[in-house]
Amino acid sequence: MSIFQDLIKKIIPIEEGDYYLSPEGYKVFTEQYHRKRGYCCESGCRHCPYGYDRKTNRKR
């Protein structure tokens, strides 16, 4: 299987409730979306259900 095919498998369709727009206009993914994705991206997301702390680079 090619790298491209691997990437296509990981695309998660966006549904209602998966994100909202911040007052500044940024897309903010919700806990619902993160759980659906199934893993922590370690980017310090506001609604990370996996407990990642960007300051310490660890899961809480």
JOCORVEN-V213985 format. One record per helix or strand. SS is the DSSP state (alpha for helix, beta for strand). FROM is the first residue (numbers start at 1). TO is the last residue. Records with the same first field share a line. If there is no record, write none. Layout:
SS = FROM-TO / FROM-TO
This chain:
alpha = 3-9 / 31-37
beta = 19-21 / 27-29 / 52-53 / 58-59
